[in-house]
Amino acid sequence: MSAPTLVAHAPGDEIVSFDHARRLAAIRPPVVELVELAGGHNDAFLAARPGYTRTLADFIERVTGGGAGHAR
């Protein structure tokens, strides 16, 4: 079974190479989105929060057909 997948990773991650995210995205089609975050390993979600939350909400809306019921 396959499911839509969002891979979010920071190229500046000093612990896990961004190449891991690229390889994961490459083997996970058909619906996969790779999002590059700002920041490093421990602060990427904080550094990229506005763009990340918008991207996550858009991804959920696309894969659920808008039926996720999330508020913006």
N, CA, C and O of each residue as an XYZ file, in Angstrom:
288
protein
N       0.851     -1.167      0.000
C       0.000      0.000      0.000
C       0.902      1.236      0.000
O       1.966      1.235      0.620
N       0.476      2.275     -0.689
C       1.236      3.522     -0.677
C       0.344      4.643     -0.160
O      -0.882      4.589     -0.257
N       0.980      5.629      0.374
C       0.261      6.781      0.914
C       1.032      8.039      0.562
O       2.255      7.994      0.424
N       0.343      9.159      0.416
C       1.040     10.419      0.161
C       2.052     10.685      1.275
O       1.774     10.458      2.452
N       3.212     11.163      0.887
C       4.305     11.338      1.849
C       4.908     12.724      1.717
O       5.206     13.178      0.613
N       5.083     13.383      2.830
C       5.770     14.668      2.884
C       7.073     14.449      3.632
O       7.073     14.020      4.786
N       8.183     14.747      2.969
C       9.499     14.635      3.584
C       9.985     16.057      3.837
O      10.168     16.826      2.893
N      10.191     16.410      5.090
C      10.660     17.749      5.461
C      12.023     17.606      6.119
O      12.186     16.869      7.091
N      13.001     18.324      5.571
C      14.367     18.177      6.072
C      15.134     19.459      5.796
O      14.828     20.185      4.851
N      16.120     19.727      6.619
C      16.931     20.934      6.460
C      18.275     20.596      5.814
O      19.007     19.746      6.321
N      18.607     21.254      4.698
C      19.923     21.039      4.105
C      21.046     21.377      5.084
O      22.155     20.858      4.955
N      20.770     22.237      6.054
C      21.766     22.610      7.048
C      21.850     21.670      8.231
O      22.543     21.965      9.205
N      21.156     20.540      8.167
C      21.180     19.567      9.261
C      22.609     19.058      9.431
O      23.195     18.496      8.506
N      23.150     19.262     10.612
C      24.531     18.883     10.867
C      24.682     17.443     11.354
O      25.800     16.984     11.593
N      23.566     16.726     11.503
C      23.617     15.344     11.976
C      23.182     14.356     10.894
O      23.858     13.356     10.652
N      22.053     14.639     10.246
C      21.531     13.759      9.202
C      21.659     14.474      7.859
O      21.094     15.551      7.670
N      22.387     13.885      6.946
C      22.631     14.488      5.642
C      21.330     14.700      4.865
O      20.426     13.865      4.899
N      21.257     15.830      4.167
C      20.088     16.110      3.335
C      19.937     15.063      2.236
O      18.835     14.844      1.733
N      21.027     14.425      1.866
C      20.975     13.374      0.856
C      20.043     12.240      1.281
O      19.418     11.602      0.434
N      19.945     11.985      2.582
C      19.010     10.955      3.072
C      17.573     11.332      2.710
O      16.792     10.472      2.303
N      17.225     12.592      2.851
C      15.871     13.042      2.501
C      15.622     12.890      1.007
O      14.548     12.456      0.590
N      16.618     13.250      0.204
C      16.484     13.104     -1.251
C      16.268     11.640     -1.637
O      15.407     11.325     -2.458
N      17.059     10.754     -1.036
C      16.923      9.331     -1.366
C      15.575      8.783     -0.904
O      14.954      7.991     -1.613
N      15.124      9.192      0.262
C      13.817      8.757      0.751
C      12.709      9.227     -0.184
O      11.814      8.455     -0.526
N      12.766     10.475     -0.592
C      11.755     11.006     -1.508
C      11.784     10.269     -2.848
O      10.737     10.046     -3.455
N      12.965      9.895     -3.306
C      13.094      9.219     -4.601
C      12.496      7.816     -4.602
O      12.035      7.344     -5.641
N      12.497      7.150     -3.463
C      11.964      5.779     -3.423
C      10.520      5.729     -2.949
O       9.958      4.641     -2.824
N       9.901      6.879     -2.682
C       8.577      6.907     -2.066
C       7.461      7.434     -2.953
O       6.438      7.860     -2.417
N       7.592      7.434     -4.294
C       6.460      7.882     -5.109
C       5.268      6.952     -4.907
O       5.457      5.893     -4.309
N       4.087      7.259     -5.349
C       3.771      8.237     -6.374
C       3.555      9.664     -5.862
O       3.886     10.612     -6.575
N       3.024      9.850     -4.682
C       2.781     11.204     -4.192
C       3.780     11.496     -3.087
O       3.625     11.039     -1.955
N       4.797     12.254     -3.426
C       5.799     12.605     -2.439
C       6.200     14.053     -2.671
O       6.311     14.512     -3.808
N       6.409     14.741     -1.597
C       6.867     16.124     -1.683
C       8.045     16.269     -0.733
O       7.975     15.868      0.429
N       9.127     16.847     -1.240
C      10.310     17.097     -0.432
C      10.369     18.585     -0.143
O      10.431     19.406     -1.058
N      10.350     18.922      1.133
C      10.368     20.321      1.560
C      11.694     20.609      2.243
O      12.085     19.917      3.183
N      12.378     21.632      1.763
C      13.637     22.051      2.370
C      13.343     23.083      3.453
O      12.733     24.120      3.194
N      13.785     22.782      4.664
C      13.574     23.674      5.795
C      14.833     24.490      6.070
O      15.940     24.059      5.748
N      14.664     25.645      6.653
C      15.793     26.434      7.134
C      16.251     25.842      8.460
O      15.525     25.064      9.079
N      17.434     26.200      8.890
C      17.902     25.770     10.195
C      18.719     24.506     10.139
O      19.159     24.067      9.077
N      18.912     23.927     11.313
C      19.720     22.728     11.451
C      18.913     21.583     12.017
O      17.683     21.593     11.965
N      19.604     20.597     12.556
C      18.955     19.380     13.029
C      17.947     19.636     14.148
O      16.861     19.057     14.141
N      18.286     20.482     15.093
C      17.423     20.683     16.262
C      16.506     21.893     16.187
O      15.636     22.056     17.042
N      16.681     22.742     15.188
C      15.848     23.947     15.149
C      15.158     24.191     13.815
O      14.589     25.263     13.611
N      15.194     23.234     12.909
C      14.625     23.446     11.576
C      13.135     23.788     11.630
O      12.683     24.694     10.929
N      12.380     23.079     12.445
C      10.939     23.341     12.486
C      10.638     24.707     13.106
O       9.628     25.329     12.777
N      11.495     25.166     13.985
C      11.326     26.505     14.550
C      11.757     27.573     13.556
O      11.054     28.565     13.363
N      12.907     27.374     12.927
C      13.431     28.357     11.976
C      12.546     28.491     10.749
O      12.444     29.571     10.167
N      11.911     27.403     10.356
C      11.099     27.399      9.136
C       9.609     27.372      9.430
O       8.813     27.090      8.534
N       9.218     27.656     10.653
C       7.828     27.447     11.087
C       6.751     28.053     10.178
O       5.845     27.318      9.785
N       6.789     29.331      9.823
C       5.697     29.865      8.997
C       5.551     29.140      7.655
O       4.446     28.759      7.269
N       6.654     28.954      6.958
C       6.598     28.263      5.667
C       6.271     26.797      5.813
O       5.535     26.235      5.001
N       6.818     26.166      6.854
C       6.563     24.749      7.078
C       5.093     24.492      7.395
O       4.496     23.575      6.831
N       4.503     25.278      8.282
C       3.102     25.040      8.637
C       2.180     25.291      7.449
O       1.187     24.585      7.274
N       2.500     26.285      6.637
C       1.707     26.557      5.430
C       1.841     25.389      4.448
O       0.847     24.935      3.881
N       3.068     24.906      4.250
C       3.312     23.782      3.344
C       2.609     22.526      3.838
O       2.011     21.800      3.045
N       2.673     22.264      5.134
C       2.011     21.100      5.705
C       0.499     21.183      5.522
O      -0.134     20.200      5.139
N      -0.078     22.344      5.792
C      -1.526     22.522      5.619
C      -1.930     22.339      4.158
O      -2.942     21.700      3.870
N      -1.149     22.895      3.240
C      -1.440     22.745      1.806
C      -1.349     21.281      1.374
O      -2.189     20.801      0.613
N      -0.331     20.578      1.859
C      -0.158     19.162      1.529
C      -1.356     18.351      2.026
O      -1.905     17.536      1.284
N      -1.755     18.571      3.260
C      -2.911     17.846      3.815
C      -4.167     18.143      3.015
O      -4.962     17.245      2.738
N      -4.343     19.400      2.646
C      -5.525     19.763      1.853
C      -5.507     19.070      0.490
O      -6.537     18.569      0.038
N      -4.354     19.037     -0.161
C      -4.257     18.381     -1.471
C      -4.556     16.892     -1.379
O      -5.314     16.364     -2.193
N      -3.977     16.212     -0.407
C      -4.127     14.758     -0.360
C      -5.466     14.307      0.217
O      -5.872     13.161      0.023
N      -6.149     15.197      0.919
C      -7.461     14.824      1.454
C      -8.597     15.423      0.646
O      -9.768     15.190      0.946
N      -8.259     16.186     -0.369
C      -9.292     16.838     -1.158
C      -9.955     17.970     -0.385
O     -11.092     18.341     -0.677
N      -9.258     18.513      0.588
C      -9.789     19.620      1.380
C     -10.655     19.169      2.533
O     -11.264     19.996      3.212
N     -10.719     17.863      2.767
C     -11.604     17.343      3.796
C     -10.955     17.156      5.161
O     -11.519     16.479      6.021
N      -9.781     17.743      5.374
C      -9.093     17.523      6.650
C      -9.729     18.323      7.783
O      -9.543     18.000      8.956
N     -10.478     19.363      7.434
C     -11.159     20.142      8.454
C     -10.242     21.043      9.263
O     -10.594     21.447     10.371
N      -9.079     21.361      8.731
C      -8.169     22.235      9.476
C      -8.513     23.699      9.241
O      -8.990     24.073      8.170
N      -8.272     24.495     10.223
C      -8.527     25.925     10.117
C      -7.247     26.637      9.717
O      -6.148     26.209     10.067
N      -7.399     27.703      8.996
C      -6.228     28.509      8.601
C      -6.259     29.809      9.301
O      -5.366     30.634      9.110
